[in-house]
Amino acid sequence: MKLEVRHWQMLKSLSELNNVAQAADSLGISQSALSHRIAEAERRMGGKLFEKEGRRIKLTPAGELITQAALQALPILERAENDFELDASNEKQIVRLGVASYSCYHWLPEFMQYVSKQAPNIQLRLIASATQNPISNLQHSSVDIVIAPGYLATPGIIPTSLFKDELVLVTQYDHALSHQRYIEAKDLSQQQYYTYSQNVTPGFEYERFIRPSGVIPQQVEVVEMTDAIIELISAGLGVSILSKWAIDAALKSKRVSCTQLGKQGLDLAWSALTRESEKKNSATKQTAHLLARWYKASNQ
């Protein structure tokens, strides 16, 4: 490798701050030392990484490409060091856990207690950012297990079946639609509708329920936080279609109601996704199996 870790750290700081003085402070070096480090990196790479723009600097197109690699690699290296330190001091194995599609963690405390009893050598660490781009995060080792609804066959990724769920209409508690046995897509036409993502995800409500009907809600707003959607619905400001599991806590507290989609309902299966390269007896594989066992016991 032509660049050292200090050069990668420099790229990250300059990319985030776009200011030599502030970047130098964040790195704990002088502006002069940082300028020398930039020149050294450019000399090693054989091209310009930055260009001046008034008093500020910005990345060149080539510098942008290499900086993206720095932004991905450095957090992984930092987490590896932290995991090592924890492992060395506590003799525990760290397993990074994330949830895809829905930011819901009502289940986490009980599962953590379960793991501490069944596998005291494993320490769970929640990676909330795994909700965005979960497969990519898993492939790049930013997270070890992703609890995901649905599943598209992905090379190098192995699913462990967890539990059966369903997609439901979520409304304010005691909403008029909540008294129906089920709803049709046409019932959404005049509703303020909140969607978790503007991307069409195979196997979810738009593909299976809304689009086939030919009826699209007239008022659609993207809200990328499950908790925020629940708060809006609880206040009577609209409706949404979400995983019933994801809104379990809000249902139990009667802040919202849910209604089946169509006569047959819309099922949704959840899995624990892990890397195929994981060893069979790794802490990650153990945790995936503990998840499956815990959900099976919880649903009995």
Phi and psi restraints in degrees (value plus and minus 20) as a CYANA .aco file:
   2 LYS   PHI    -104.1   -64.1
   2 LYS   PSI     -50.1   -10.1
   3 LEU   PHI    -124.1   -84.1
   3 LEU   PSI     130.4   170.4
   4 GLU   PHI    -121.6   -81.6
   4 GLU   PSI     151.2   191.2
   5 VAL   PHI     -76.9   -36.9
   5 VAL   PSI     -57.6   -17.6
   6 ARG   PHI     -82.6   -42.6
   6 ARG   PSI     -50.3   -10.3
   7 HIS   PHI     -92.6   -52.6
   7 HIS   PSI     -60.2   -20.2
   8 TRP   PHI     -84.8   -44.8
   8 TRP   PSI     -59.9   -19.9
   9 GLN   PHI     -83.8   -43.8
   9 GLN   PSI     -57.9   -17.9
  10 MET   PHI     -82.1   -42.1
  10 MET   PSI     -65.3   -25.3
  11 LEU   PHI     -79.7   -39.7
  11 LEU   PSI     -62.5   -22.5
  12 LYS   PHI     -83.7   -43.7
  12 LYS   PSI     -67.3   -27.3
  13 SER   PHI     -84.2   -44.2
  13 SER   PSI     -65.2   -25.2
  14 LEU   PHI     -85.6   -45.6
  14 LEU   PSI     -55.8   -15.8
  15 SER   PHI     -85.2   -45.2
  15 SER   PSI     -59.6   -19.6
  16 GLU   PHI     -98.1   -58.1
  16 GLU   PSI     -52.2   -12.2
  17 LEU   PHI    -125.6   -85.6
  17 LEU   PSI     -45.5    -5.5
  18 ASN   PHI      34.0    74.0
  18 ASN   PSI       8.8    48.8
  19 ASN   PHI    -169.4  -129.4
  19 ASN   PSI     103.6   143.6
  20 VAL   PHI     -83.3   -43.3
  20 VAL   PSI     -64.4   -24.4
  21 ALA   PHI     -82.2   -42.2
  21 ALA   PSI     -66.5   -26.5
  22 GLN   PHI     -88.0   -48.0
  22 GLN   PSI     -59.0   -19.0
  23 ALA   PHI     -84.5   -44.5
  23 ALA   PSI     -60.8   -20.8
  24 ALA   PHI     -81.1   -41.1
  24 ALA   PSI     -63.3   -23.3
  25 ASP   PHI     -81.0   -41.0
  25 ASP   PSI     -63.0   -23.0
  26 SER   PHI     -85.9   -45.9
  26 SER   PSI     -48.0    -8.0
  27 LEU   PHI    -111.6   -71.6
  27 LEU   PSI     -29.6    10.4
  28 GLY   PHI      55.2    95.2
  28 GLY   PSI      10.1    50.1
  29 ILE   PHI    -151.2  -111.2
  29 ILE   PSI     149.7   189.7
  30 SER   PHI    -100.1   -60.1
  30 SER   PSI     143.0   183.0
  31 GLN   PHI     -81.2   -41.2
  31 GLN   PSI     -58.6   -18.6
  32 SER   PHI     -82.5   -42.5
  32 SER   PSI     -63.2   -23.2
  33 ALA   PHI     -84.5   -44.5
  33 ALA   PSI     -57.5   -17.5
  34 LEU   PHI     -87.6   -47.6
  34 LEU   PSI     -60.4   -20.4
  35 SER   PHI     -80.8   -40.8
  35 SER   PSI     -61.8   -21.8
  36 HIS   PHI     -83.8   -43.8
  36 HIS   PSI     -57.4   -17.4
  37 ARG   PHI     -87.6   -47.6
  37 ARG   PSI     -58.7   -18.7
  38 ILE   PHI     -81.7   -41.7
  38 ILE   PSI     -67.1   -27.1
  39 ALA   PHI     -82.0   -42.0
  39 ALA   PSI     -59.3   -19.3
  40 GLU   PHI     -84.1   -44.1
  40 GLU   PSI     -63.4   -23.4
  41 ALA   PHI     -83.3   -43.3
  41 ALA   PSI     -62.5   -22.5
  42 GLU   PHI     -86.0   -46.0
  42 GLU   PSI     -56.9   -16.9
  43 ARG   PHI     -85.8   -45.8
  43 ARG   PSI     -61.8   -21.8
  44 ARG   PHI     -86.8   -46.8
  44 ARG   PSI     -57.2   -17.2
  45 MET   PHI    -104.6   -64.6
  45 MET   PSI     -38.5     1.5
  46 GLY   PHI      57.6    97.6
  46 GLY   PSI      10.3    50.3
  47 GLY   PHI    -193.3  -153.3
  47 GLY   PSI     147.5   187.5
  48 LYS   PHI     -97.5   -57.5
  48 LYS   PSI     111.6   151.6
  49 LEU   PHI    -117.3   -77.3
  49 LEU   PSI     -50.1   -10.1
  50 PHE   PHI    -151.6  -111.6
  50 PHE   PSI     139.0   179.0
  51 GLU   PHI    -159.4  -119.4
  51 GLU   PSI     130.0   170.0
  52 LYS   PHI     -99.0   -59.0
  52 LYS   PSI     123.8   163.8
  53 GLU   PHI    -158.2  -118.2
  53 GLU   PSI      64.9   104.9
  54 GLY   PHI      50.4    90.4
  54 GLY   PSI    -147.9  -107.9
  55 ARG   PHI    -107.7   -67.7
  55 ARG   PSI     -25.8    14.2
  56 ARG   PHI    -125.5   -85.5
  56 ARG   PSI     149.6   189.6
  57 ILE   PHI    -144.2  -104.2
  57 ILE   PSI     133.6   173.6
  58 LYS   PHI    -156.9  -116.9
  58 LYS   PSI     137.3   177.3
  59 LEU   PHI     -91.3   -51.3
  59 LEU   PSI     121.9   161.9
  60 THR   PHI     -95.4   -55.4
  60 THR   PSI     145.5   185.5
  61 PRO   PHI     -74.0   -34.0
  61 PRO   PSI     -60.7   -20.7
  62 ALA   PHI     -88.6   -48.6
  62 ALA   PSI     -58.2   -18.2
  63 GLY   PHI     -85.3   -45.3
  63 GLY   PSI     -54.3   -14.3
  64 GLU   PHI     -82.2   -42.2
  64 GLU   PSI     -62.1   -22.1
  65 LEU   PHI     -83.1   -43.1
  65 LEU   PSI     -66.3   -26.3
  66 ILE   PHI     -93.2   -53.2
  66 ILE   PSI     -50.3   -10.3
  67 THR   PHI     -88.6   -48.6
  67 THR   PSI     -54.8   -14.8
  68 GLN   PHI     -79.3   -39.3
  68 GLN   PSI     -57.5   -17.5
  69 ALA   PHI     -85.6   -45.6
  69 ALA   PSI     -58.9   -18.9
  70 ALA   PHI     -84.0   -44.0
  70 ALA   PSI     -62.2   -22.2
  71 LEU   PHI     -85.3   -45.3
  71 LEU   PSI     -48.6    -8.6
  72 GLN   PHI    -103.1   -63.1
  72 GLN   PSI     -60.7   -20.7
  73 ALA   PHI     -98.0   -58.0
  73 ALA   PSI     -61.9   -21.9
  74 LEU   PHI     -81.0   -41.0
  74 LEU   PSI     -64.5   -24.5
  75 PRO   PHI     -80.5   -40.5
  75 PRO   PSI     -54.5   -14.5
  76 ILE   PHI     -86.8   -46.8
  76 ILE   PSI     -63.6   -23.6
  77 LEU   PHI     -84.7   -44.7
  77 LEU   PSI     -61.1   -21.1
  78 GLU   PHI     -83.6   -43.6
  78 GLU   PSI     -62.3   -22.3
  79 ARG   PHI     -85.1   -45.1
  79 ARG   PSI     -57.4   -17.4
  80 ALA   PHI     -82.5   -42.5
  80 ALA   PSI     -61.5   -21.5
  81 GLU   PHI     -84.7   -44.7
  81 GLU   PSI     -64.9   -24.9
  82 ASN   PHI     -81.8   -41.8
  82 ASN   PSI     -62.8   -22.8
  83 ASP   PHI     -82.8   -42.8
  83 ASP   PSI     -59.6   -19.6
  84 PHE   PHI     -83.4   -43.4
  84 PHE   PSI     -65.6   -25.6
  85 GLU   PHI     -81.3   -41.3
  85 GLU   PSI     -63.1   -23.1
  86 LEU   PHI     -85.2   -45.2
  86 LEU   PSI     -61.3   -21.3
  87 ASP   PHI     -85.1   -45.1
  87 ASP   PSI     -61.0   -21.0
  88 ALA   PHI     -89.6   -49.6
  88 ALA   PSI     -55.8   -15.8
  89 SER   PHI    -105.8   -65.8
  89 SER   PSI     -57.0   -17.0
  90 ASN   PHI    -126.2   -86.2
  90 ASN   PSI     -26.6    13.4
  91 GLU   PHI      35.7    75.7
  91 GLU   PSI      15.4    55.4
  92 LYS   PHI    -132.2   -92.2
  92 LYS   PSI     130.9   170.9
  93 GLN   PHI    -121.2   -81.2
  93 GLN   PSI     106.2   146.2
  94 ILE   PHI    -103.3   -63.3
  94 ILE   PSI     111.5   151.5
  95 VAL   PHI    -143.4  -103.4
  95 VAL   PSI      98.8   138.8
  96 ARG   PHI    -108.7   -68.7
  96 ARG   PSI     106.6   146.6
  97 LEU   PHI    -141.3  -101.3
  97 LEU   PSI     115.1   155.1
  98 GLY   PHI    -156.9  -116.9
  98 GLY   PSI     146.3   186.3
  99 VAL   PHI    -142.6  -102.6
  99 VAL   PSI     110.5   150.5
 100 ALA   PHI    -110.9   -70.9
 100 ALA   PSI     128.3   168.3
 101 SER   PHI      54.5    94.5
 101 SER   PSI     -63.6   -23.6
 102 TYR   PHI    -146.5  -106.5
 102 TYR   PSI     112.0   152.0
 103 SER   PHI    -109.1   -69.1
 103 SER   PSI      58.2    98.2
 104 CYS   PHI    -150.7  -110.7
 104 CYS   PSI     110.4   150.4
 105 TYR   PHI    -154.6  -114.6
 105 TYR   PSI       4.6    44.6
 106 HIS   PHI     -83.3   -43.3
 106 HIS   PSI     -44.1    -4.1
 107 TRP   PHI    -103.5   -63.5
 107 TRP   PSI     -38.2     1.8
 108 LEU   PHI     -82.7   -42.7
 108 LEU   PSI     -68.4   -28.4
 109 PRO   PHI     -77.1   -37.1
 109 PRO   PSI     -64.0   -24.0
 110 GLU   PHI     -86.2   -46.2
 110 GLU   PSI     -59.1   -19.1
 111 PHE   PHI     -89.1   -49.1
 111 PHE   PSI     -57.8   -17.8
 112 MET   PHI     -82.1   -42.1
 112 MET   PSI     -58.7   -18.7
 113 GLN   PHI     -85.5   -45.5
 113 GLN   PSI     -58.5   -18.5
 114 TYR   PHI     -82.4   -42.4
 114 TYR   PSI     -66.0   -26.0
 115 VAL   PHI     -84.0   -44.0
 115 VAL   PSI     -60.4   -20.4
 116 SER   PHI     -82.0   -42.0
 116 SER   PSI     -48.3    -8.3
 117 LYS   PHI    -104.6   -64.6
 117 LYS   PSI     -62.4   -22.4
 118 GLN   PHI    -100.6   -60.6
 118 GLN   PSI     -53.3   -13.3
 119 ALA   PHI    -163.6  -123.6
 119 ALA   PSI      55.4    95.4
 120 PRO   PHI     -82.2   -42.2
 120 PRO   PSI     -32.9     7.1
 121 ASN   PHI    -102.3   -62.3
 121 ASN   PSI     -26.5    13.5
 122 ILE   PHI    -124.9   -84.9
 122 ILE   PSI     113.4   153.4
 123 GLN   PHI    -138.5   -98.5
 123 GLN   PSI     102.5   142.5
 124 LEU   PHI    -106.6   -66.6
 124 LEU   PSI     121.7   161.7
 125 ARG   PHI    -151.9  -111.9
 125 ARG   PSI     101.8   141.8
 126 LEU   PHI     -99.0   -59.0
 126 LEU   PSI     110.6   150.6
 127 ILE   PHI    -134.1   -94.1
 127 ILE   PSI      71.6   111.6
 128 ALA   PHI     -83.4   -43.4
 128 ALA   PSI     -50.8   -10.8
 129 SER   PHI     -87.6   -47.6
 129 SER   PSI     -31.8     8.2
 130 ALA   PHI     -86.6   -46.6
 130 ALA   PSI     -35.8     4.2
 131 THR   PHI     -79.1   -39.1
 131 THR   PSI     -55.1   -15.1
 132 GLN   PHI    -110.4   -70.4
 132 GLN   PSI     110.1   150.1
 133 ASN   PHI      32.3    72.3
 133 ASN   PSI      35.1    75.1
 134 PRO   PHI     -81.6   -41.6
 134 PRO   PSI     -60.7   -20.7
 135 ILE   PHI     -86.0   -46.0
 135 ILE   PSI     -63.3   -23.3
 136 SER   PHI     -82.5   -42.5
 136 SER   PSI     -62.2   -22.2
 137 ASN   PHI     -82.2   -42.2
 137 ASN   PSI     -57.5   -17.5
 138 LEU   PHI     -89.1   -49.1
 138 LEU   PSI     -64.2   -24.2
 139 GLN   PHI     -84.6   -44.6
 139 GLN   PSI     -53.3   -13.3
 140 HIS   PHI    -113.2   -73.2
 140 HIS   PSI     -10.6    29.4
 141 SER   PHI      44.3    84.3
 141 SER   PSI       3.9    43.9
 142 SER   PHI     -94.8   -54.8
 142 SER   PSI     -41.8    -1.8
 143 VAL   PHI    -164.2  -124.2
 143 VAL   PSI     133.3   173.3
 144 ASP   PHI    -120.8   -80.8
 144 ASP   PSI     -54.2   -14.2
 145 ILE   PHI    -154.4  -114.4
 145 ILE   PSI     114.1   154.1
 146 VAL   PHI    -140.0  -100.0
 146 VAL   PSI     101.8   141.8
 147 ILE   PHI    -103.6   -63.6
 147 ILE   PSI      94.3   134.3
 148 ALA   PHI    -149.9  -109.9
 148 ALA   PSI     119.5   159.5
 149 PRO   PHI    -103.9   -63.9
 149 PRO   PSI     121.9   161.9
 150 GLY   PHI      47.7    87.7
 150 GLY   PSI    -198.9  -158.9
 151 TYR   PHI    -189.3  -149.3
 151 TYR   PSI     104.2   144.2
 152 LEU   PHI    -123.6   -83.6
 152 LEU   PSI     110.4   150.4
 153 ALA   PHI     -75.3   -35.3
 153 ALA   PSI     100.4   140.4
 154 THR   PHI    -147.5  -107.5
 154 THR   PSI     104.9   144.9
 155 PRO   PHI     -75.3   -35.3
 155 PRO   PSI     112.2   152.2
 156 GLY   PHI      66.1   106.1
 156 GLY   PSI     -21.8    18.2
 157 ILE   PHI    -136.7   -96.7
 157 ILE   PSI     111.4   151.4
 158 ILE   PHI    -134.8   -94.8
 158 ILE   PSI     108.3   148.3
 159 PRO   PHI    -114.4   -74.4
 159 PRO   PSI     120.8   160.8
 160 THR   PHI    -134.8   -94.8
 160 THR   PSI      97.8   137.8
 161 SER   PHI     -82.0   -42.0
 161 SER   PSI     115.2   155.2
 162 LEU   PHI    -131.9   -91.9
 162 LEU   PSI     -83.1   -43.1
 163 PHE   PHI    -182.1  -142.1
 163 PHE   PSI     144.3   184.3
 164 LYS   PHI    -116.6   -76.6
 164 LYS   PSI     119.6   159.6
 165 ASP   PHI    -156.8  -116.8
 165 ASP   PSI    -195.0  -155.0
 166 GLU   PHI    -169.2  -129.2
 166 GLU   PSI     133.6   173.6
 167 LEU   PHI    -105.8   -65.8
 167 LEU   PSI     115.3   155.3
 168 VAL   PHI    -156.5  -116.5
 168 VAL   PSI     138.0   178.0
 169 LEU   PHI     -97.4   -57.4
 169 LEU   PSI     111.7   151.7
 170 VAL   PHI    -130.4   -90.4
 170 VAL   PSI     104.9   144.9
 171 THR   PHI    -151.8  -111.8
 171 THR   PSI     149.3   189.3
 172 GLN   PHI     -79.3   -39.3
 172 GLN   PSI     127.8   167.8
 173 TYR   PHI     -77.5   -37.5
 173 TYR   PSI     111.5   151.5
 174 ASP   PHI      49.4    89.4
 174 ASP   PSI       2.3    42.3
 175 HIS   PHI     -83.5   -43.5
 175 HIS   PSI     133.3   173.3
 176 ALA   PHI     -75.7   -35.7
 176 ALA   PSI     -60.7   -20.7
 177 LEU   PHI     -90.0   -50.0
 177 LEU   PSI     -40.3    -0.3
 178 SER   PHI     -92.2   -52.2
 178 SER   PSI     -33.8     6.2
 179 HIS   PHI    -110.6   -70.6
 179 HIS   PSI     -24.8    15.2
 180 GLN   PHI    -104.3   -64.3
 180 GLN   PSI     129.1   169.1
 181 ARG   PHI     -86.4   -46.4
 181 ARG   PSI     -56.8   -16.8
 182 TYR   PHI    -175.1  -135.1
 182 TYR   PSI     145.1   185.1
 183 ILE   PHI    -139.1   -99.1
 183 ILE   PSI     141.0   181.0
 184 GLU   PHI    -129.3   -89.3
 184 GLU   PSI     143.1   183.1
 185 ALA   PHI     -78.9   -38.9
 185 ALA   PSI     -50.8   -10.8
 186 LYS   PHI     -81.9   -41.9
 186 LYS   PSI     -43.9    -3.9
 187 ASP   PHI     -87.8   -47.8
 187 ASP   PSI     -33.7     6.3
 188 LEU   PHI    -111.6   -71.6
 188 LEU   PSI     -30.0    10.0
 189 SER   PHI     -77.3   -37.3
 189 SER   PSI     -55.8   -15.8
 190 GLN   PHI    -125.7   -85.7
 190 GLN   PSI      -6.9    33.1
 191 GLN   PHI    -118.2   -78.2
 191 GLN   PSI     127.4   167.4
 192 GLN   PHI     -92.0   -52.0
 192 GLN   PSI      97.6   137.6
 193 TYR   PHI    -133.7   -93.7
 193 TYR   PSI     107.4   147.4
 194 TYR   PHI    -122.8   -82.8
 194 TYR   PSI     108.6   148.6
 195 THR   PHI    -135.7   -95.7
 195 THR   PSI     125.0   165.0
 196 TYR   PHI     -92.4   -52.4
 196 TYR   PSI     -50.5   -10.5
 197 SER   PHI    -171.1  -131.1
 197 SER   PSI     126.2   166.2
 198 GLN   PHI    -103.1   -63.1
 198 GLN   PSI     -28.9    11.1
 199 ASN   PHI     -99.6   -59.6
 199 ASN   PSI     118.6   158.6
 200 VAL   PHI    -102.0   -62.0
 200 VAL   PSI      89.5   129.5
 201 THR   PHI    -116.4   -76.4
 201 THR   PSI     104.1   144.1
 202 PRO   PHI     -75.1   -35.1
 202 PRO   PSI     116.1   156.1
 203 GLY   PHI      69.3   109.3
 203 GLY   PSI     -21.3    18.7
 204 PHE   PHI    -125.9   -85.9
 204 PHE   PSI    -191.7  -151.7
 205 GLU   PHI     -82.1   -42.1
 205 GLU   PSI     -57.6   -17.6
 206 TYR   PHI     -85.8   -45.8
 206 TYR   PSI     -66.8   -26.8
 207 GLU   PHI     -88.4   -48.4
 207 GLU   PSI     -58.0   -18.0
 208 ARG   PHI    -118.4   -78.4
 208 ARG   PSI     -39.7     0.3
 209 PHE   PHI    -146.9  -106.9
 209 PHE   PSI     -69.7   -29.7
 210 ILE   PHI     -99.4   -59.4
 210 ILE   PSI     -73.6   -33.6
 211 ARG   PHI     -81.6   -41.6
 211 ARG   PSI     -63.1   -23.1
 212 PRO   PHI     -79.9   -39.9
 212 PRO   PSI     -46.1    -6.1
 213 SER   PHI     -98.4   -58.4
 213 SER   PSI     -42.5    -2.5
 214 GLY   PHI      58.2    98.2
 214 GLY   PSI     -16.7    23.3
 215 VAL   PHI    -129.4   -89.4
 215 VAL   PSI      99.8   139.8
 216 ILE   PHI    -131.7   -91.7
 216 ILE   PSI     111.5   151.5
 217 PRO   PHI     -74.6   -34.6
 217 PRO   PSI     116.9   156.9
 218 GLN   PHI     -94.7   -54.7
 218 GLN   PSI     -49.3    -9.3
 219 GLN   PHI    -138.4   -98.4
 219 GLN   PSI      83.7   123.7
 220 VAL   PHI    -141.4  -101.4
 220 VAL   PSI     112.2   152.2
 221 GLU   PHI    -153.1  -113.1
 221 GLU   PSI     114.4   154.4
 222 VAL   PHI    -107.1   -67.1
 222 VAL   PSI     104.1   144.1
 223 VAL   PHI    -150.2  -110.2
 223 VAL   PSI      93.9   133.9
 224 GLU   PHI    -110.0   -70.0
 224 GLU   PSI      -4.0    36.0
 225 MET   PHI    -146.0  -106.0
 225 MET   PSI     102.0   142.0
 226 THR   PHI     -77.9   -37.9
 226 THR   PSI     -64.2   -24.2
 227 ASP   PHI     -81.5   -41.5
 227 ASP   PSI     -57.8   -17.8
 228 ALA   PHI     -86.8   -46.8
 228 ALA   PSI     -60.4   -20.4
 229 ILE   PHI     -81.1   -41.1
 229 ILE   PSI     -64.2   -24.2
 230 ILE   PHI     -82.0   -42.0
 230 ILE   PSI     -61.2   -21.2
 231 GLU   PHI     -82.6   -42.6
 231 GLU   PSI     -63.0   -23.0
 232 LEU   PHI     -84.6   -44.6
 232 LEU   PSI     -63.2   -23.2
 233 ILE   PHI     -87.0   -47.0
 233 ILE   PSI     -63.4   -23.4
 234 SER   PHI     -78.7   -38.7
 234 SER   PSI     -50.9   -10.9
 235 ALA   PHI    -104.1   -64.1
 235 ALA   PSI     -18.2    21.8
 236 GLY   PHI      59.8    99.8
 236 GLY   PSI       4.2    44.2
 237 LEU   PHI    -117.6   -77.6
 237 LEU   PSI     -17.6    22.4
 238 GLY   PHI     142.5   182.5
 238 GLY   PSI    -189.9  -149.9
 239 VAL   PHI    -154.9  -114.9
 239 VAL   PSI     149.4   189.4
 240 SER   PHI    -176.3  -136.3
 240 SER   PSI     149.8   189.8
 241 ILE   PHI    -137.3   -97.3
 241 ILE   PSI     100.2   140.2
 242 LEU   PHI    -158.8  -118.8
 242 LEU   PSI     150.1   190.1
 243 SER   PHI     -86.2   -46.2
 243 SER   PSI     114.5   154.5
 244 LYS   PHI     -83.8   -43.8
 244 LYS   PSI     -56.2   -16.2
 245 TRP   PHI     -82.7   -42.7
 245 TRP   PSI     -58.5   -18.5
 246 ALA   PHI     -86.3   -46.3
 246 ALA   PSI     -45.2    -5.2
 247 ILE   PHI    -128.5   -88.5
 247 ILE   PSI      -3.2    36.8
 248 ASP   PHI     -74.0   -34.0
 248 ASP   PSI     -66.4   -26.4
 249 ALA   PHI     -84.4   -44.4
 249 ALA   PSI     -60.3   -20.3
 250 ALA   PHI     -88.8   -48.8
 250 ALA   PSI     -52.2   -12.2
 251 LEU   PHI     -88.4   -48.4
 251 LEU   PSI     -63.9   -23.9
 252 LYS   PHI     -84.7   -44.7
 252 LYS   PSI     -52.9   -12.9
 253 SER   PHI    -107.1   -67.1
 253 SER   PSI     -18.7    21.3
 254 LYS   PHI      40.2    80.2
 254 LYS   PSI      13.1    53.1
 255 ARG   PHI    -103.3   -63.3
 255 ARG   PSI     -46.6    -6.6
 256 VAL   PHI    -159.1  -119.1
 256 VAL   PSI     147.1   187.1
 257 SER   PHI    -141.4  -101.4
 257 SER   PSI     143.8   183.8
 258 CYS   PHI    -154.3  -114.3
 258 CYS   PSI     130.7   170.7
 259 THR   PHI    -155.5  -115.5
 259 THR   PSI     120.6   160.6
 260 GLN   PHI     -81.5   -41.5
 260 GLN   PSI     128.8   168.8
 261 LEU   PHI    -118.1   -78.1
 261 LEU   PSI      92.1   132.1
 262 GLY   PHI      52.2    92.2
 262 GLY   PSI     150.9   190.9
 263 LYS   PHI     -83.4   -43.4
 263 LYS   PSI     -55.5   -15.5
 264 GLN   PHI    -113.9   -73.9
 264 GLN   PSI     -33.5     6.5
 265 GLY   PHI      57.3    97.3
 265 GLY   PSI     147.8   187.8
 266 LEU   PHI    -142.1  -102.1
 266 LEU   PSI      85.1   125.1
 267 ASP   PHI     -95.0   -55.0
 267 ASP   PSI     137.3   177.3
 268 LEU   PHI    -169.8  -129.8
 268 LEU   PSI     100.7   140.7
 269 ALA   PHI    -117.7   -77.7
 269 ALA   PSI     121.7   161.7
 270 TRP   PHI    -131.7   -91.7
 270 TRP   PSI     124.0   164.0
 271 SER   PHI    -155.9  -115.9
 271 SER   PSI     140.3   180.3
 272 ALA   PHI    -120.2   -80.2
 272 ALA   PSI      95.2   135.2
 273 LEU   PHI    -114.0   -74.0
 273 LEU   PSI     111.6   151.6
 274 THR   PHI    -154.5  -114.5
 274 THR   PSI     145.5   185.5
 275 ARG   PHI     -96.1   -56.1
 275 ARG   PSI     118.6   158.6
 276 GLU   PHI     -81.9   -41.9
 276 GLU   PSI     -46.6    -6.6
 277 SER   PHI     -94.4   -54.4
 277 SER   PSI     -30.9     9.1
 278 GLU   PHI     -83.2   -43.2
 278 GLU   PSI     118.1   158.1
 279 LYS   PHI     -89.2   -49.2
 279 LYS   PSI     130.8   170.8
 280 LYS   PHI     -79.4   -39.4
 280 LYS   PSI     -53.9   -13.9
 281 ASN   PHI    -121.5   -81.5
 281 ASN   PSI      -3.2    36.8
 282 SER   PHI     -89.7   -49.7
 282 SER   PSI     141.5   181.5
 283 ALA   PHI     -82.1   -42.1
 283 ALA   PSI     -53.7   -13.7
 284 THR   PHI     -84.1   -44.1
 284 THR   PSI     -67.5   -27.5
 285 LYS   PHI     -84.3   -44.3
 285 LYS   PSI     -59.2   -19.2
 286 GLN   PHI     -80.4   -40.4
 286 GLN   PSI     -62.7   -22.7
 287 THR   PHI     -86.4   -46.4
 287 THR   PSI     -59.6   -19.6
 288 ALA   PHI     -81.0   -41.0
 288 ALA   PSI     -62.3   -22.3
 289 HIS   PHI     -89.8   -49.8
 289 HIS   PSI     -55.0   -15.0
 290 LEU   PHI     -85.7   -45.7
 290 LEU   PSI     -57.9   -17.9
 291 LEU   PHI     -79.5   -39.5
 291 LEU   PSI     -67.9   -27.9
 292 ALA   PHI     -81.7   -41.7
 292 ALA   PSI     -63.0   -23.0
 293 ARG   PHI     -86.4   -46.4
 293 ARG   PSI     -61.1   -21.1
 294 TRP   PHI     -85.7   -45.7
 294 TRP   PSI     -64.4   -24.4
 295 TYR   PHI     -85.9   -45.9
 295 TYR   PSI     -57.5   -17.5
 296 LYS   PHI     -83.3   -43.3
 296 LYS   PSI     -63.2   -23.2
 297 ALA   PHI     -87.6   -47.6
 297 ALA   PSI     -56.2   -16.2
 298 SER   PHI     -89.1   -49.1
 298 SER   PSI     -49.2    -9.2
 299 ASN   PHI    -113.1   -73.1
 299 ASN   PSI     -19.1    20.9
